[in-house]
Amino acid sequence: MSASTAGRATLGRKVSNWVSSLFVFDPAGPNWARGVVALDLALVPLLVFWVIGHQEYLVSAAFGLLLSALADPGGGIRFRVSHVAGFGLLGAGVTALGFALAGAAWYWLVLVSFGVTLAAGLTLVFGARVGAAALLLNVWFVLSLGHGAGLQHHADITSHTWAQVVAWAGGSALWVAVMVLGRLIHGHGVRPRPVPELPGDTARRPLTAPLVAFATIRAVALAGTVALAFGLNLSHGYWMTIAAVVAMKPSLEQTTLVASQRLVGAGLGSAAAIALLLIPAGEHGRQLFTVERGLEVVALVLLVHGVAFVFWNYTLYTAVIAAAVLILVDVPHPSDYSAEGYRVLWTVCGVGIGVLTVLLAGLLSRRTTAAEPAPPP
């Protein structure tokens, strides 16, 4: 066997092993019970906005419900209601901020995006649970900013900031109602967290140099995508910002495998979303209305799969979540075929920026930790 043939065989094995590592599945399998519950609840805002004919508010209601469920700390009913209600109020403020800034000057968007992202990253000092909740709101801020910017460019769609806030609050209140109903069914007692795999540690952490460095780099990267998207007035440029925040892992413990899974998953999900958003590009009238409603159902089904896949396989989870988010954000204002090229380009750029930020922050945190003096015995 020649050296070139042996080299190609070795490269082929490396690629095969890398692809296999991306799709390693948890033997426990997907959590379909959790996915079915998510679907049942998501159908409520979907049907409500279908009836009233204002689908532009569906995204806020759906994410108000989803993120409130993820932020549920478990425990006694009073403890749970107070914490979820507080999360809902903070989310309402973030919703108002994101949609109100959608038509503002680009430098305000950059400044506020940097501040929100930095503050969310630094909340890890209050414990992993608080940090996770803050990062959920950080993701929602980026989504609301991109969704609001997309709605701003379509004169035939009227989006009121106050109505978006009410839609978010309604989704959060729906989860509170579910908690109260569960209390009536199960009686007194402490209930577990709906998603126990998410961080639940409440122990405070010191404000270390690696934590500050990671939060700052992440904030700078996200603000940079906002500056590029809105400062240069790029067509569908907010896809870059959304793809970046989806690709960035909100943790200091970074690995090449996780970064690769996010990159491949976000790429697959974005490709699927782009292909699906091509369907209504040439439709009009009643046919366009039917296709849009069908895509909303597809997006909700993808979210259900994301809930079920989250701890089964990280690549597939990232793919279905990315596809669902991009469809929900863009389906109220379908565009022509030429816009798909921009979506592909900005999605690839955003995913690349997010993954590079994760790797850079991981390298910097390791170097900072190694440079710190050892504590005295």
Secondary structure in CASP SS format (residue, H / E / C, confidence):
PFRMAT SS
TARGET T0000
AUTHOR 0000-0000-0000
METHOD secondary structure of the structure
MODEL  1
M C 1.00
S C 1.00
A H 1.00
S H 1.00
T H 1.00
A H 1.00
G H 1.00
R H 1.00
A H 1.00
T H 1.00
L H 1.00
G H 1.00
R H 1.00
K H 1.00
V H 1.00
S H 1.00
N H 1.00
W H 1.00
V H 1.00
S H 1.00
S H 1.00
L H 1.00
F C 1.00
V C 1.00
F C 1.00
D C 1.00
P C 1.00
A C 1.00
G C 1.00
P C 1.00
N C 1.00
W H 1.00
A H 1.00
R H 1.00
G H 1.00
V H 1.00
V H 1.00
A H 1.00
L H 1.00
D H 1.00
L H 1.00
A H 1.00
L H 1.00
V H 1.00
P H 1.00
L H 1.00
L H 1.00
V H 1.00
F H 1.00
W H 1.00
V H 1.00
I H 1.00
G C 1.00
H C 1.00
Q H 1.00
E H 1.00
Y H 1.00
L H 1.00
V H 1.00
S H 1.00
A H 1.00
A H 1.00
F H 1.00
G H 1.00
L H 1.00
L H 1.00
L H 1.00
S H 1.00
A H 1.00
L H 1.00
A C 1.00
D C 1.00
P C 1.00
G C 1.00
G E 1.00
G C 1.00
I H 1.00
R H 1.00
F H 1.00
R H 1.00
V H 1.00
S H 1.00
H H 1.00
V H 1.00
A H 1.00
G H 1.00
F H 1.00
G H 1.00
L H 1.00
L H 1.00
G H 1.00
A H 1.00
G H 1.00
V H 1.00
T H 1.00
A H 1.00
L H 1.00
G H 1.00
F H 1.00
A H 1.00
L H 1.00
A H 1.00
G H 1.00
A C 1.00
A C 1.00
W H 1.00
Y H 1.00
W H 1.00
L H 1.00
V H 1.00
L H 1.00
V H 1.00
S H 1.00
F H 1.00
G H 1.00
V H 1.00
T H 1.00
L H 1.00
A H 1.00
A H 1.00
G H 1.00
L H 1.00
T H 1.00
L H 1.00
V H 1.00
F H 1.00
G C 1.00
A H 1.00
R H 1.00
V H 1.00
G H 1.00
A H 1.00
A H 1.00
A H 1.00
L H 1.00
L H 1.00
L H 1.00
N H 1.00
V H 1.00
W H 1.00
F H 1.00
V H 1.00
L H 1.00
S H 1.00
L H 1.00
G H 1.00
H H 1.00
G H 1.00
A H 1.00
G H 1.00
L H 1.00
Q H 1.00
H C 1.00
H C 1.00
A C 1.00
D C 1.00
I C 1.00
T C 1.00
S C 1.00
H C 1.00
T H 1.00
W H 1.00
A H 1.00
Q H 1.00
V H 1.00
V H 1.00
A H 1.00
W H 1.00
A H 1.00
G H 1.00
G H 1.00
S H 1.00
A H 1.00
L H 1.00
W H 1.00
V H 1.00
A H 1.00
V H 1.00
M H 1.00
V H 1.00
L H 1.00
G H 1.00
R H 1.00
L H 1.00
I H 1.00
H H 1.00
G C 1.00
H C 1.00
G C 1.00
V C 1.00
R E 1.00
P C 1.00
R C 1.00
P C 1.00
V C 1.00
P C 1.00
E C 1.00
L C 1.00
P C 1.00
G C 1.00
D C 1.00
T C 1.00
A C 1.00
R C 1.00
R C 1.00
P C 1.00
L C 1.00
T C 1.00
A H 1.00
P H 1.00
L H 1.00
V H 1.00
A H 1.00
F H 1.00
A H 1.00
T H 1.00
I H 1.00
R H 1.00
A H 1.00
V H 1.00
A H 1.00
L H 1.00
A H 1.00
G H 1.00
T H 1.00
V H 1.00
A H 1.00
L H 1.00
A H 1.00
F H 1.00
G H 1.00
L C 1.00
N C 1.00
L C 1.00
S C 1.00
H C 1.00
G C 1.00
Y H 1.00
W H 1.00
M H 1.00
T H 1.00
I H 1.00
A H 1.00
A H 1.00
V H 1.00
V H 1.00
A H 1.00
M C 1.00
K C 1.00
P C 1.00
S C 1.00
L C 1.00
E C 1.00
Q C 1.00
T C 1.00
T H 1.00
L H 1.00
V H 1.00
A H 1.00
S H 1.00
Q H 1.00
R H 1.00
L H 1.00
V H 1.00
G H 1.00
A H 1.00
G H 1.00
L H 1.00
G H 1.00
S H 1.00
A H 1.00
A H 1.00
A H 1.00
I H 1.00
A H 1.00
L H 1.00
L H 1.00
L C 1.00
I H 1.00
P H 1.00
A H 1.00
G H 1.00
E C 1.00
H C 1.00
G H 1.00
R H 1.00
Q H 1.00
L H 1.00
F H 1.00
T H 1.00
V H 1.00
E H 1.00
R H 1.00
G H 1.00
L H 1.00
E H 1.00
V H 1.00
V H 1.00
A H 1.00
L H 1.00
V H 1.00
L H 1.00
L H 1.00
V H 1.00
H H 1.00
G H 1.00
V H 1.00
A H 1.00
F H 1.00
V C 1.00
F C 1.00
W C 1.00
N C 1.00
Y H 1.00
T H 1.00
L H 1.00
Y H 1.00
T H 1.00
A H 1.00
V H 1.00
I H 1.00
A H 1.00
A H 1.00
A H 1.00
V H 1.00
L H 1.00
I H 1.00
L H 1.00
V H 1.00
D H 1.00
V C 1.00
P C 1.00
H C 1.00
P C 1.00
S C 1.00
D C 1.00
Y C 1.00
S H 1.00
A H 1.00
E H 1.00
G H 1.00
Y H 1.00
R H 1.00
V H 1.00
L H 1.00
W H 1.00
T H 1.00
V H 1.00
C H 1.00
G H 1.00
V H 1.00
G H 1.00
I H 1.00
G H 1.00
V H 1.00
L H 1.00
T H 1.00
V H 1.00
L H 1.00
L H 1.00
A H 1.00
G H 1.00
L H 1.00
L H 1.00
S H 1.00
R H 1.00
R H 1.00
T H 1.00
T H 1.00
A H 1.00
A H 1.00
E C 1.00
P C 1.00
A C 1.00
P C 1.00
P C 1.00
P C 1.00
END
